[in-house]
């Protein structure tokens, strides 16, 4: 089957479906389909990706899970008020947004998030079920969505808020141990339940968050057993993107980085979640890992700070101070400030990843997708964090696939 088969309809299932990233994805996709938006920020909209048999935007049918009560239109209204979405786009896309809202189902709550406000009552009820019962409910939602819309395939994408950091568990090391833990009713992070439900039911999975998801060895094993592609983790949209471009400059010129201090302030639901120390720890670890590996100097001081500033809403400011030493011991510095909307930066990457993952599934590719490492702060497949090298690998992959 080719992507452009007129009968092929593809599901895009968003976990965290009422959040800012999902909302920008929904309205952005509608704008692309209706010709109201240019594909700015979409990697797959440029050459040489036109040579791939990627799915068209109008082939996607959207659904999702969420644990909060607010509506998608309310989320859109907040993004309009904050200058992210244009009012005319929201008005034009109202029918598509309503169809998306009709496809949303209550999700499963992570144990660390039980105390958060605005939780859906049905999602709270589901949190009391055994892990296998929660997984069965998620799979039933996927199945019903595909059957009702006559979909050829569904890609599940996690764009929910960051989960609390957890130490690796023994049962995460193999699929057998993980499934035994599920059978025994042992609690697991919600992201791993979503990933298990997707992969065990034959659906590719994209982890756009730093949460565990399919990054644990047990679920990477499940992807191989199920013969499915997956990718992650933690979308690289702003400050870390700049770091992975700048850090190789210092290494290449043999300039000694003495300190790289980063400070982030942001609002919205993500900022509120990251105000919790355990949730912030997971994000900081992901943001700092790439820089540490690129610099290759264990003595270099690196730090990432994150603070919640409610009035910033969906806007984020990141300030970085780089103190470095040059020839003759001269100490110098470079500073940059990144101001942007993470949701508006993330949404086109979500669409890119869905198109590339769906293409990989059609090609029979299995396991973690190395070619999409440039999209993530912590690529599952490891390798270099150098953005230019990562992009080169992606373009080599595209060239190879175009020649077939």
C-alpha positions in Angstrom: 0.0 0.0 0.0 1.2 3.5 -0.8 0.5 6.5 1.4 -1.4 8.2 -1.4 -3.9 5.3 -1.8 -7.1 7.2 -1.9 -8.7 4.7 0.5 -5.9 5.0 3.1 -6.9 6.9 6.2 -4.4 7.1 9.0 -5.1 7.6 12.7 -3.1 10.1 14.8 -3.8 9.4 18.4 -2.6 12.1 20.8 -1.9 11.4 24.5 -2.4 14.7 26.3 -5.0 15.6 23.7 -6.3 18.8 25.4 -2.8 20.2 26.0 -1.2 23.1 24.2 1.0 21.0 21.9 -1.9 18.8 20.9 -4.2 21.8 20.3 -1.6 23.5 18.1 -1.2 20.2 16.2 -5.0 19.9 15.7 -5.5 23.4 14.5 -2.2 23.5 12.6 -3.2 20.3 10.7 -6.6 21.8 9.9 -4.9 25.0 8.6 -2.6 22.9 6.4 -5.4 20.8 4.9 -7.5 23.9 4.2 -4.7 25.9 2.7 -4.8 28.5 5.4 -1.2 27.9 6.6 2.2 27.5 5.0 4.2 24.5 6.2 6.7 26.7 8.1 8.6 24.6 10.7 7.8 21.3 9.0 11.0 19.5 8.1 9.1 17.0 5.8 7.7 19.9 3.8 11.1 20.8 2.3 13.3 19.0 -0.2 14.4 16.3 -0.4 11.4 14.8 1.5 9.1 15.4 -1.4 10.7 12.4 -3.0 9.3 10.1 -0.2 5.9 8.5 -0.3 4.8 10.3 2.8 1.1 10.5 3.9 -0.7 13.6 2.9 -2.1 15.9 5.7 -5.7 15.2 4.7 -5.3 11.5 5.3 -5.1 11.9 9.0 -8.0 11.4 11.4 -7.4 12.6 14.9 -8.3 11.2 18.3 -6.7 11.0 21.7 -6.6 10.5 25.5 -6.5 13.1 28.2 -7.0 13.2 32.0 -8.2 16.7 32.3 -11.8 18.1 31.9 -11.3 21.3 29.9 -12.4 21.3 26.2 -10.2 21.6 23.2 -12.0 24.8 22.3 -11.1 26.3 25.7 -7.5 25.3 25.1 -7.6 27.0 21.7 -9.2 30.1 23.2 -6.3 30.4 25.7 -3.8 30.0 22.8 -5.7 32.8 20.9 -5.5 35.1 23.9 -1.8 34.4 24.2 -1.1 35.2 20.5 -0.3 31.6 19.4 -3.3 30.7 17.4 -5.0 33.2 15.0 -8.8 33.7 15.6 -9.7 33.2 12.0 -7.9 29.8 12.0 -9.8 28.7 15.1 -13.1 29.8 13.5 -12.3 28.0 10.3 -11.3 24.8 12.0 -14.3 24.7 14.4 -15.9 21.6 12.7 -12.6 19.7 12.6 -12.0 20.6 16.3 -15.5 19.4 17.2 -14.8 16.1 15.4 -11.5 15.7 17.3 -13.3 16.4 20.6 -15.8 13.7 19.8 -12.9 11.2 19.4 -11.4 12.0 22.8 -11.5 9.5 25.7 -10.5 9.6 29.4 -6.8 8.6 29.8 -5.0 6.9 32.7 -3.5 9.0 35.5 0.1 8.6 36.6 0.3 7.9 40.3 2.4 11.0 40.9 -0.3 13.2 39.3 -3.4 12.1 41.3 -3.3 15.3 43.3 -3.4 17.7 40.4 -6.5 19.8 39.8 -9.0 19.7 36.9 -8.8 15.9 36.6 -11.5 14.1 34.7 -13.7 11.9 37.0 -13.7 8.9 34.7 -9.9 9.2 34.4 -9.7 9.2 38.2 -12.0 6.1 38.3 -9.7 4.3 35.8 -6.7 5.1 38.0 -8.2 2.6 40.5 -8.1 -0.3 38.1 -5.3 -2.8 37.9 -2.6 -2.1 35.3 -3.8 -4.8 32.9 -7.4 -3.4 33.1 -6.2 0.1 32.3 -4.2 -1.3 29.3 -7.3 -3.2 28.1 -9.3 0.1 28.2 -6.7 1.9 26.2 -6.6 -0.8 23.6 -10.4 -0.8 23.3 -10.3 2.9 22.7 -7.7 2.5 19.9 -9.7 -0.4 18.4 -13.0 1.5 18.4 -11.4 4.6 16.9 -9.9 2.6 14.0 -13.1 0.6 13.4 -15.4 3.6 13.4 -13.3 5.6 11.0 -12.1 2.7 8.8 -8.4 3.5 9.4 -5.5 1.5 7.8 -3.1 2.3 10.7 -2.9 4.5 13.8 0.2 6.2 15.2 0.1 6.9 18.9 2.0 10.0 20.0 2.7 11.0 23.6 2.6 14.8 24.0 1.4 14.9 27.6 3.1 16.8 30.4 6.3 15.3 31.8 6.0 12.6 34.4 7.8 12.6 37.7 11.3 11.2 37.5 11.7 7.6 38.7 14.7 5.3 39.3 14.9 2.4 36.8 13.1 -0.7 38.0 14.2 -4.3 37.7 11.1 -5.3 35.8 11.9 -2.7 33.1 14.9 -4.7 32.0 13.0 -7.4 30.0 9.5 -7.8 28.6 9.0 -11.0 30.5 9.7 -9.3 33.8 7.6 -6.3 32.9 4.6 -8.5 31.9 5.0 -10.5 35.1 4.8 -7.2 37.0 1.7 -6.2 35.2 0.1 -9.6 35.9 1.0 -9.1 39.6 -0.8 -5.7 39.6 2.3 -3.7 40.3 1.9 0.0 39.5 3.7 1.4 36.5 4.1 4.9 35.0 1.2 5.9 32.9 3.5 6.5 29.9 4.6 2.9 29.9 1.0 1.7 30.0 0.2 3.8 26.9 3.3 2.6 25.1 2.5 -1.0 26.0 -1.1 -0.7 24.9 0.0 0.8 21.6 2.9 -1.6 20.8 1.1 -4.8 22.0 -1.9 -3.9 19.8 0.2 -3.3 16.6 0.4 0.5 16.6 3.7 2.5 16.2 4.5 4.8 19.1 6.2 8.2 19.3 7.4 9.6 22.6 7.6 13.4 22.4 8.1 13.7 26.1 11.0 12.8 28.5 8.7 10.3 30.3 9.6 6.6 30.3 7.2 5.5 27.6 8.8 3.0 25.2 12.4 4.0 26.2 12.6 1.2 28.8 14.3 -2.0 27.5 11.2 -4.1 28.1 9.1 -2.0 25.7 11.9 -1.8 23.2 11.8 -5.6 23.2 8.1 -5.5 22.7 8.5 -3.2 19.7 10.8 -5.8 18.1 8.5 -8.7 19.0 5.6 -6.8 17.5 7.6 -5.8 14.4 6.8 -2.1 14.8 8.8 1.1 14.6 8.9 3.6 17.4 10.9 6.7 18.4 11.7 9.2 21.1 12.3 10.8 23.5 11.6 14.4 24.4 11.1 16.7 21.4 14.0 19.1 20.8 12.3 22.4 20.1 14.2 25.4 21.6 17.1 25.9 24.0 18.4 22.4 23.7 18.2 22.7 19.9 20.5 25.7 20.0 22.9 23.9 22.4 23.3 21.0 20.0 24.2 23.5 17.3 26.6 25.6 19.3 28.4 23.0 21.5 30.1 21.4 18.5 31.5 24.8 17.6 33.4 25.0 20.8 34.6 21.4 20.5 35.6 21.8 16.9 37.7 25.0 17.6 39.2 23.4 20.7 37.8 26.1 23.0 37.5 25.0 26.6 34.0 25.5 28.0 34.3 26.2 31.7 30.7 26.7 32.4 27.4 26.5 30.6 24.6 27.9 32.7 21.0 27.8 31.4 17.9 29.2 32.9 14.3 28.7 31.7 11.1 30.4 32.7 7.7 29.3 31.3 4.0 29.2 32.0 1.0 27.0 31.0 0.2 23.5 32.2 3.7 22.3 31.4 5.3 25.0 33.6 2.9 24.2 36.4 3.8 20.5 36.3 7.5 21.3 36.1 7.1 23.4 39.3 7.1 20.0 41.1 10.7 18.9 41.9 10.3 15.3 40.7 8.7 16.3 37.4 11.3 19.1 36.9 14.1 16.5 37.6 13.1 14.4 34.6 13.1 17.4 32.3 16.4 18.8 33.6 18.1 15.5 33.1 16.9 15.3 29.5 18.0 18.9 28.7 21.4 18.5 30.3 22.3 15.1 29.0 22.9 16.2 25.4 25.2 19.1 26.4 27.3 16.9 28.7 27.9 14.3 26.0 28.7 16.9 23.3 31.3 18.7 25.4 32.9 15.5 26.5 34.5 17.2 29.4 33.5 15.9 32.9 35.0 19.0 34.5 32.8 21.5 32.6 30.2 23.0 34.9 26.7 22.7 33.3 23.4 23.6 34.9 19.8 23.9 33.8 17.2 25.8 35.9 13.5 25.8 35.2 11.0 28.1 37.0 7.2 28.4 36.5 6.0 31.9 35.8 2.2 31.8 35.3 1.8 35.1 33.5 4.0 33.8 30.6 1.3 31.3 29.6 2.5 29.4 26.5 5.6 31.5 26.0 9.0 30.5 27.2 12.3 32.4 27.7 15.6 30.6 28.0 18.8 32.5 28.8 22.2 30.7 28.5 25.6 32.0 29.7 28.6 30.2 28.2 32.0 30.9 29.9 34.9 29.6 27.9 38.7 29.8 27.7 40.7 30.5 24.6 44.4 30.7 23.6 46.7 32.3 26.2 44.2 31.5 28.9 42.0 34.3 27.9 38.5 33.9 29.4 35.5 34.9 27.3 31.8 34.5 27.2 28.8 34.1 24.9 25.2 34.6 25.9 22.0 34.0 24.0 18.3 34.4 24.8 15.7 32.2 23.2 12.1 33.4 23.4 9.4 31.3 21.8 6.3 29.2 22.1 7.2 25.6 22.7 3.8 24.4 21.5 4.0 26.2 18.1 7.6 24.8 17.7 6.5 21.3 18.7 3.4 20.9 16.6 5.0 20.7 13.2 7.6 18.3 14.6 4.8 16.0 15.8 3.4 16.0 12.3 6.9 15.3 10.8 7.4 12.4 13.2 4.0 10.9 12.5 4.6 11.1 8.7 8.1 9.6 9.0 7.0 6.9 11.5 4.0 5.9 9.3 6.3 5.7 6.3 8.7 3.5 8.3 5.9 1.2 9.3 4.8 0.8 5.7 8.5 0.1 4.8 8.5 -2.7 7.3 11.1 -1.0 9.5 11.2 -2.4 13.1 12.5 -1.0 16.4 13.8 2.4 17.4 14.2 4.7 14.4 17.7 6.1 14.3 17.1 8.5 11.4 14.8 10.8 13.5 17.4 11.4 16.3 17.5 15.1 15.3 14.0 15.6 16.6 14.8 14.5 20.2 16.9 15.6 23.2 17.4 12.0 24.3 17.3 9.8 21.2 16.6 6.2 22.2 19.1 4.9 19.7 22.0 7.0 21.2 24.7 8.2 18.9 25.8 11.8 18.4 23.8 14.8 19.8 25.4 17.1 17.2 22.3 18.5 15.3 24.1 18.9 12.0 25.3 15.3 12.1 21.9 14.1 13.1 20.3 16.0 10.2 23.0 14.5 7.9 21.9 11.0 8.9 18.3 11.8 8.3 19.1 13.2 4.8 21.2 10.1 4.0 18.2 7.9 5.0 15.9 10.0 2.8 18.3 9.7 -0.2 18.5 6.0 0.2 14.8 5.5 0.4 14.2 7.8 -2.6 16.5 5.7 -4.8 14.4 2.5 -4.3 
